[in-house]
Amino acid sequence: MTNSTNVIAFPARNADQPFRRPAALIRAAREGQRAWKRERDLARLLRADRCPEPARALSRLRTEEEIQNDHRLNRLADYDMKRHVLLMIAIMAEMRAAIEAHPTPMATAL
């Protein structure tokens, strides 16, 4: 029996970097939101046994998406467009879930 896990460490993504992607990729990710089921899809996408906490998932998703985007920009053979779209779907869904879990209070007029 080994002590290895299926957890992969990813370097943190710099939050100051702009997050710009091609319009076609964003449109595909928006369309995919309707069919996204977090419990079903996120664990499979992250190759994990269960879904991680939303904050942990978003960090890992952004890092993996950045790797895919680098592969796309450098036209590498191991670029996986389907995985890139799925990562973008998951990022959008996790961001929406984080906003819904912690809504900001609206400013009141005086």
VOTI-887463 format. One record per residue: residue number from 0; x, z, y of N, C-alpha, C in turn. Coordinates in Angstrom, 2 decimals. Layout:
@k->NUM&neast->X&nup->Z&nnorth->Y&caeast->X&caup->Z&canorth->Y&ceast->X&cup->Z&cnorth->Y
...
END
This chain:
@k->0&neast->0.85&nup->0.00&nnorth->-1.18&caeast->0.00&caup->0.00&canorth->0.00&ceast->0.89&cup->0.00&cnorth->1.24
@k->1&neast->0.53&nup->-0.81&nnorth->2.22&caeast->1.33&caup->-0.88&canorth->3.44&ceast->0.61&cup->-0.18&cnorth->4.58
@k->2&neast->1.34&nup->0.13&nnorth->5.61&caeast->0.78&caup->0.78&canorth->6.78&ceast->0.48&cup->-0.20&cnorth->7.90
@k->3&neast->0.51&nup->-1.48&nnorth->7.61&caeast->0.27&caup->-2.47&canorth->8.66&ceast->-1.21&cup->-2.54&cnorth->9.00
@k->4&neast->-1.49&nup->-2.91&nnorth->10.24&caeast->-2.87&caup->-3.08&canorth->10.68&ceast->-3.04&cup->-4.51&cnorth->11.16
@k->5&neast->-4.26&nup->-4.85&nnorth->11.51&caeast->-4.51&caup->-6.18&canorth->12.03&ceast->-4.50&cup->-6.18&cnorth->13.56
@k->6&neast->-3.94&nup->-5.15&nnorth->14.17&caeast->-3.86&caup->-5.06&canorth->15.62&ceast->-2.61&cup->-5.78&cnorth->16.09
@k->7&neast->-2.79&nup->-6.65&nnorth->17.07&caeast->-1.68&caup->-7.41&canorth->17.63&ceast->-1.50&cup->-6.95&cnorth->19.07
@k->8&neast->-0.27&nup->-6.62&nnorth->19.45&caeast->0.01&caup->-6.20&canorth->20.82&ceast->0.23&cup->-7.43&cnorth->21.69
@k->9&neast->-0.42&nup->-7.46&nnorth->22.84&caeast->-0.28&caup->-8.55&canorth->23.78&ceast->0.20&cup->-8.00&cnorth->25.11
@k->10&neast->1.07&nup->-8.72&nnorth->25.80&caeast->1.51&caup->-8.26&canorth->27.11&ceast->0.35&cup->-8.30&cnorth->28.10
@k->11&neast->0.38&nup->-7.37&nnorth->29.05&caeast->-0.69&caup->-7.31&canorth->30.04&ceast->-0.62&cup->-8.52&cnorth->30.96
@k->12&neast->-1.77&nup->-9.00&nnorth->31.36&caeast->-1.85&caup->-10.14&canorth->32.27&ceast->-1.85&cup->-9.62&cnorth->33.70
@k->13&neast->-1.13&nup->-10.29&nnorth->34.59&caeast->-1.07&caup->-9.91&canorth->35.98&ceast->-2.41&cup->-10.23&cnorth->36.64
@k->14&neast->-3.09&nup->-9.20&nnorth->37.15&caeast->-4.41&caup->-9.38&canorth->37.74&ceast->-4.37&cup->-10.14&cnorth->39.06
@k->15&neast->-3.20&nup->-10.24&nnorth->39.68&caeast->-3.08&caup->-10.93&canorth->40.97&ceast->-3.05&cup->-12.45&cnorth->40.82
@k->16&neast->-2.82&nup->-12.94&nnorth->39.63&caeast->-2.76&caup->-14.38&canorth->39.42&ceast->-4.16&cup->-14.98&cnorth->39.49
@k->17&neast->-4.31&nup->-16.13&nnorth->40.12&caeast->-5.63&caup->-16.77&canorth->40.17&ceast->-6.05&cup->-17.22&cnorth->38.77
@k->18&neast->-7.33&nup->-17.20&nnorth->38.54&caeast->-7.88&caup->-17.60&canorth->37.25&ceast->-8.62&cup->-18.90&cnorth->37.44
@k->19&neast->-7.90&nup->-20.03&nnorth->37.39&caeast->-8.48&caup->-21.34&canorth->37.62&ceast->-8.38&cup->-22.17&cnorth->36.35
@k->20&neast->-9.51&nup->-22.77&nnorth->35.99&caeast->-9.56&caup->-23.60&canorth->34.80&ceast->-10.34&cup->-24.87&cnorth->35.12
@k->21&neast->-10.17&nup->-25.92&nnorth->34.30&caeast->-10.91&caup->-27.17&canorth->34.54&ceast->-12.43&cup->-26.95&cnorth->34.49
@k->22&neast->-13.13&nup->-27.70&nnorth->35.33&caeast->-14.58&caup->-27.57&canorth->35.41&ceast->-15.26&cup->-27.80&cnorth->34.06
@k->23&neast->-14.76&nup->-28.74&nnorth->33.28&caeast->-15.37&caup->-29.03&canorth->31.97&ceast->-15.26&cup->-27.82&cnorth->31.04
@k->24&neast->-14.15&nup->-27.11&nnorth->31.11&caeast->-13.96&caup->-25.92&canorth->30.28&ceast->-14.93&cup->-24.82&cnorth->30.71
@k->25&neast->-15.10&nup->-24.63&nnorth->32.00&caeast->-16.03&caup->-23.62&canorth->32.52&ceast->-17.46&cup->-23.98&cnorth->32.16
@k->26&neast->-17.83&nup->-25.25&nnorth->32.30&caeast->-19.19&caup->-25.68&canorth->31.93&ceast->-19.46&cup->-25.43&cnorth->30.45
@k->27&neast->-18.50&nup->-25.76&nnorth->29.61&caeast->-18.67&caup->-25.54&canorth->28.17&ceast->-18.85&cup->-24.05&cnorth->27.87
@k->28&neast->-18.07&nup->-23.22&nnorth->28.54&caeast->-18.18&caup->-21.77&canorth->28.32&ceast->-19.52&cup->-21.24&cnorth->28.81
@k->29&neast->-20.00&nup->-21.74&nnorth->29.92&caeast->-21.32&caup->-21.32&canorth->30.42&ceast->-22.43&cup->-21.71&cnorth->29.45
@k->30&neast->-22.35&nup->-22.92&nnorth->28.93&caeast->-23.35&caup->-23.37&canorth->27.95&ceast->-23.31&cup->-22.51&cnorth->26.69
@k->31&neast->-22.14&nup->-22.08&nnorth->26.30&caeast->-22.00&caup->-21.27&canorth->25.09&ceast->-22.51&cup->-19.85&cnorth->25.23
@k->32&neast->-22.79&nup->-19.40&nnorth->26.44&caeast->-23.26&caup->-18.03&canorth->26.65&ceast->-24.58&cup->-17.77&cnorth->25.93
@k->33&neast->-25.43&nup->-18.77&nnorth->25.84&caeast->-26.75&caup->-18.58&canorth->25.24&ceast->-26.66&cup->-18.19&cnorth->23.77
@k->34&neast->-25.69&nup->-18.70&nnorth->23.07&caeast->-25.57&caup->-18.44&canorth->21.63&ceast->-24.63&cup->-17.28&cnorth->21.31
@k->35&neast->-23.96&nup->-16.71&nnorth->22.31&caeast->-22.97&caup->-15.64&canorth->22.09&ceast->-23.65&cup->-14.35&cnorth->21.65
@k->36&neast->-23.18&nup->-13.79&nnorth->20.57&caeast->-23.62&caup->-12.48&canorth->20.06&ceast->-22.36&cup->-11.64&cnorth->19.91
@k->37&neast->-22.20&nup->-10.63&nnorth->20.75&caeast->-20.97&caup->-9.86&canorth->20.79&ceast->-20.58&cup->-9.30&cnorth->19.43
@k->38&neast->-21.49&nup->-8.61&nnorth->18.79&caeast->-21.17&caup->-7.96&canorth->17.51&ceast->-20.78&cup->-8.97&cnorth->16.44
@k->39&neast->-21.38&nup->-10.12&nnorth->16.47&caeast->-21.09&caup->-11.14&canorth->15.47&ceast->-19.83&cup->-11.92&cnorth->15.81
@k->40&neast->-19.70&nup->-12.34&nnorth->17.06&caeast->-18.67&caup->-13.31&canorth->17.42&ceast->-17.34&cup->-12.72&cnorth->17.88
@k->41&neast->-17.37&nup->-11.57&nnorth->18.55&caeast->-16.14&caup->-11.04&canorth->19.14&ceast->-15.14&cup->-10.61&cnorth->18.08
@k->42&neast->-15.59&nup->-9.89&nnorth->17.08&caeast->-14.66&caup->-9.45&canorth->16.03&ceast->-14.03&cup->-10.65&cnorth->15.32
@k->43&neast->-14.82&nup->-11.66&nnorth->15.05&caeast->-14.30&caup->-12.87&canorth->14.40&ceast->-13.28&cup->-13.58&cnorth->15.29
@k->44&neast->-13.59&nup->-13.69&nnorth->16.58&caeast->-12.69&caup->-14.37&canorth->17.51&ceast->-11.36&cup->-13.63&cnorth->17.64
@k->45&neast->-11.42&nup->-12.30&nnorth->17.67&caeast->-10.20&caup->-11.49&canorth->17.80&ceast->-9.53&cup->-11.21&cnorth->16.45
@k->46&neast->-10.15&nup->-11.71&nnorth->15.39&caeast->-9.63&caup->-11.49&canorth->14.04&ceast->-9.46&cup->-9.99&cnorth->13.76
@k->47&neast->-10.52&nup->-9.25&nnorth->14.06&caeast->-10.51&caup->-7.80&canorth->13.90&ceast->-11.64&cup->-7.40&cnorth->12.95
@k->48&neast->-11.55&nup->-6.19&nnorth->12.43&caeast->-12.58&caup->-5.68&canorth->11.53&ceast->-13.86&cup->-5.31&cnorth->12.27
@k->49&neast->-13.70&nup->-4.85&nnorth->13.52&caeast->-14.86&caup->-4.46&canorth->14.32&ceast->-14.59&cup->-4.77&cnorth->15.78
@k->50&neast->-15.62&nup->-4.73&nnorth->16.58&caeast->-15.48&caup->-5.03&canorth->18.00&ceast->-14.77&cup->-3.89&cnorth->18.72
@k->51&neast->-13.78&nup->-4.22&nnorth->19.53&caeast->-13.13&caup->-3.18&canorth->20.33&ceast->-13.99&cup->-2.80&cnorth->21.53
@k->52&neast->-13.58&nup->-1.76&nnorth->22.24&caeast->-14.27&caup->-1.36&canorth->23.46&ceast->-14.19&cup->-2.53&cnorth->24.45
@k->53&neast->-15.20&nup->-2.67&nnorth->25.32&caeast->-15.20&caup->-3.80&canorth->26.25&ceast->-13.94&cup->-3.93&cnorth->27.10
@k->54&neast->-13.43&nup->-2.85&nnorth->27.65&caeast->-12.24&caup->-2.94&canorth->28.50&ceast->-11.03&cup->-3.43&cnorth->27.71
@k->55&neast->-10.89&nup->-2.97&nnorth->26.48&caeast->-9.77&caup->-3.41&canorth->25.64&ceast->-9.95&cup->-4.85&cnorth->25.22
@k->56&neast->-11.16&nup->-5.23&nnorth->24.94&caeast->-11.43&caup->-6.61&canorth->24.52&ceast->-11.10&cup->-7.59&cnorth->25.64
@k->57&neast->-11.49&nup->-7.27&nnorth->26.85&caeast->-11.29&caup->-8.20&canorth->27.96&ceast->-9.81&cup->-8.44&cnorth->28.21
@k->58&neast->-9.02&nup->-7.41&nnorth->28.16&caeast->-7.58&caup->-7.56&canorth->28.36&ceast->-6.97&cup->-8.49&cnorth->27.31
@k->59&neast->-7.33&nup->-8.26&nnorth->26.08&caeast->-6.79&caup->-9.08&canorth->24.99&ceast->-7.30&cup->-10.52&cnorth->25.08
@k->60&neast->-8.58&nup->-10.68&nnorth->25.40&caeast->-9.14&caup->-12.03&canorth->25.54&ceast->-8.45&cup->-12.81&cnorth->26.64
@k->61&neast->-8.23&nup->-12.18&nnorth->27.78&caeast->-7.57&caup->-12.86&canorth->28.90&ceast->-6.15&cup->-13.28&cnorth->28.54
@k->62&neast->-5.45&nup->-12.41&nnorth->27.81&caeast->-4.08&caup->-12.73&canorth->27.41&ceast->-4.06&cup->-13.90&cnorth->26.42
@k->63&neast->-4.95&nup->-13.85&nnorth->25.44&caeast->-5.01&caup->-14.95&canorth->24.47&ceast->-5.44&cup->-16.26&cnorth->25.12
@k->64&neast->-6.36&nup->-16.16&nnorth->26.08&caeast->-6.81&caup->-17.36&canorth->26.80&ceast->-5.66&cup->-17.94&cnorth->27.61
@k->65&neast->-4.87&nup->-17.09&nnorth->28.22&caeast->-3.73&caup->-17.56&canorth->29.00&ceast->-2.73&cup->-18.30&cnorth->28.11
@k->66&neast->-2.54&nup->-17.81&nnorth->26.90&caeast->-1.66&caup->-18.49&canorth->25.95&ceast->-2.21&cup->-19.88&cnorth->25.63
@k->67&neast->-3.52&nup->-19.95&nnorth->25.35&caeast->-4.14&caup->-21.25&canorth->25.07&ceast->-4.03&cup->-22.17&cnorth->26.28
@k->68&neast->-4.22&nup->-21.62&nnorth->27.48&caeast->-4.11&caup->-22.45&canorth->28.67&ceast->-2.69&cup->-22.98&cnorth->28.86
@k->69&neast->-1.69&nup->-22.15&nnorth->28.58&caeast->-0.30&caup->-22.62&canorth->28.64&ceast->-0.07&cup->-23.76&cnorth->27.65
@k->70&neast->-0.64&nup->-23.61&nnorth->26.45&caeast->-0.51&caup->-24.68&canorth->25.45&ceast->-1.17&cup->-25.96&cnorth->25.96
@k->71&neast->-2.33&nup->-25.81&nnorth->26.59&caeast->-3.04&caup->-26.98&canorth->27.14&ceast->-2.21&cup->-27.65&cnorth->28.23
@k->72&neast->-1.71&nup->-26.85&nnorth->29.17&caeast->-0.94&caup->-27.42&canorth->30.28&ceast->0.34&cup->-28.10&cnorth->29.82
@k->73&neast->0.95&nup->-27.56&nnorth->28.77&caeast->2.20&caup->-28.13&canorth->28.25&ceast->1.96&cup->-29.16&cnorth->27.16
@k->74&neast->0.68&nup->-29.44&nnorth->26.88&caeast->0.29&caup->-30.45&canorth->25.89&ceast->0.94&cup->-30.21&cnorth->24.53
@k->75&neast->0.93&nup->-28.93&nnorth->24.11&caeast->1.52&caup->-28.58&canorth->22.82&ceast->0.57&cup->-28.93&cnorth->21.69
@k->76&neast->1.14&nup->-29.24&nnorth->20.55&caeast->0.34&caup->-29.66&canorth->19.39&ceast->-0.55&cup->-28.54&cnorth->18.86
@k->77&neast->-0.18&nup->-27.29&nnorth->19.08&caeast->-0.99&caup->-26.20&canorth->18.53&ceast->-2.08&cup->-25.73&cnorth->19.50
@k->78&neast->-2.37&nup->-26.52&nnorth->20.55&caeast->-3.48&caup->-26.20&canorth->21.43&ceast->-4.79&cup->-26.39&cnorth->20.67
@k->79&neast->-5.66&nup->-25.39&nnorth->20.72&caeast->-6.94&caup->-25.41&canorth->20.02&ceast->-8.07&cup->-25.35&cnorth->21.05
@k->80&neast->-8.65&nup->-26.51&nnorth->21.36&caeast->-9.68&caup->-26.58&canorth->22.38&ceast->-10.89&cup->-25.72&cnorth->22.02
@k->81&neast->-11.29&nup->-25.74&nnorth->20.77&caeast->-12.44&caup->-24.96&canorth->20.35&ceast->-12.19&cup->-23.48&cnorth->20.58
@k->82&neast->-11.02&nup->-22.99&nnorth->20.20&caeast->-10.68&caup->-21.58&canorth->20.41&ceast->-10.62&cup->-21.26&cnorth->21.90
@k->83&neast->-10.11&nup->-22.19&nnorth->22.69&caeast->-10.03&caup->-21.97&canorth->24.13&ceast->-11.43&cup->-21.79&cnorth->24.72
@k->84&neast->-12.36&nup->-22.64&nnorth->24.33&caeast->-13.74&caup->-22.52&canorth->24.81&ceast->-14.34&cup->-21.20&cnorth->24.34
@k->85&neast->-14.13&nup->-20.84&nnorth->23.09&caeast->-14.66&caup->-19.57&canorth->22.58&ceast->-14.08&cup->-18.37&cnorth->23.34
@k->86&neast->-12.80&nup->-18.42&nnorth->23.66&caeast->-12.19&caup->-17.35&canorth->24.44&ceast->-12.81&cup->-17.27&cnorth->25.83
@k->87&neast->-13.07&nup->-18.41&nnorth->26.44&caeast->-13.71&caup->-18.41&canorth->27.76&ceast->-15.14&cup->-17.87&cnorth->27.68
@k->88&neast->-15.87&nup->-18.22&nnorth->26.64&caeast->-17.22&caup->-17.68&canorth->26.44&ceast->-17.15&cup->-16.16&cnorth->26.35
@k->89&neast->-16.23&nup->-15.67&nnorth->25.54&caeast->-16.09&caup->-14.23&canorth->25.34&ceast->-15.68&cup->-13.53&cnorth->26.63
@k->90&neast->-14.78&nup->-14.11&nnorth->27.39&caeast->-14.35&caup->-13.51&canorth->28.67&ceast->-15.54&cup->-13.40&cnorth->29.61
@k->91&neast->-16.31&nup->-14.46&nnorth->29.74&caeast->-17.48&caup->-14.42&canorth->30.63&ceast->-18.49&cup->-13.37&cnorth->30.17
@k->92&neast->-18.72&nup->-13.30&nnorth->28.87&caeast->-19.67&caup->-12.33&canorth->28.33&ceast->-19.18&cup->-10.90&cnorth->28.53
@k->93&neast->-17.89&nup->-10.65&nnorth->28.30&caeast->-17.34&caup->-9.30&canorth->28.48&ceast->-17.35&cup->-8.89&cnorth->29.95
@k->94&neast->-17.07&nup->-9.83&nnorth->30.84&caeast->-17.11&caup->-9.52&canorth->32.26&ceast->-18.54&cup->-9.16&cnorth->32.68
@k->95&neast->-19.50&nup->-9.92&nnorth->32.19&caeast->-20.90&caup->-9.64&canorth->32.50&ceast->-21.31&cup->-8.27&cnorth->31.95
@k->96&neast->-20.89&nup->-7.96&nnorth->30.73&caeast->-21.21&caup->-6.66&canorth->30.12&ceast->-20.60&cup->-5.51&cnorth->30.92
@k->97&neast->-19.38&nup->-5.69&nnorth->31.40&caeast->-18.71&caup->-4.64&canorth->32.18&ceast->-19.44&cup->-4.42&cnorth->33.49
@k->98&neast->-19.90&nup->-5.49&nnorth->34.12&caeast->-20.64&caup->-5.36&canorth->35.38&ceast->-21.98&cup->-4.67&cnorth->35.15
@k->99&neast->-22.66&nup->-5.04&nnorth->34.07&caeast->-23.95&caup->-4.43&canorth->33.76&ceast->-23.80&cup->-2.95&cnorth->33.39
@k->100&neast->-22.67&nup->-2.60&nnorth->32.76&caeast->-22.45&caup->-1.20&canorth->32.37&ceast->-22.11&cup->-0.32&cnorth->33.57
@k->101&neast->-21.50&nup->-0.91&nnorth->34.59&caeast->-21.10&caup->-0.14&canorth->35.78&ceast->-21.49&cup->-0.90&cnorth->37.04
@k->102&neast->-22.80&nup->-0.96&nnorth->37.32&caeast->-23.23&caup->-1.70&canorth->38.52&ceast->-22.76&cup->-0.99&cnorth->39.78
@k->103&neast->-22.44&nup->-1.79&nnorth->40.78&caeast->-22.03&caup->-1.21&canorth->42.06&ceast->-23.28&cup->-0.97&cnorth->42.89
@k->104&neast->-23.35&nup->0.18&nnorth->43.57&caeast->-24.53&caup->0.45&canorth->44.39&ceast->-24.57&cup->-0.51&cnorth->45.58
@k->105&neast->-25.77&nup->-0.94&nnorth->45.91&caeast->-25.93&caup->-1.85&canorth->47.04&ceast->-25.83&cup->-1.05&cnorth->48.34
@k->106&neast->-25.24&nup->-1.67&nnorth->49.33&caeast->-25.13&caup->-1.02&canorth->50.64&ceast->-26.52&cup->-0.93&cnorth->51.26
@k->107&neast->-26.83&nup->0.19&nnorth->51.85&caeast->-28.14&caup->0.35&canorth->52.49&ceast->-28.01&cup->0.09&cnorth->53.98
@k->108&neast->-29.01&nup->-0.51&nnorth->54.52&caeast->-29.02&caup->-0.81&canorth->55.96&ceast->-29.40&cup->0.44&cnorth->56.73
@k->109&neast->-28.80&nup->0.62&nnorth->57.88&caeast->-29.10&caup->1.79&canorth->58.72&ceast->-30.24&cup->1.52&cnorth->59.63
END
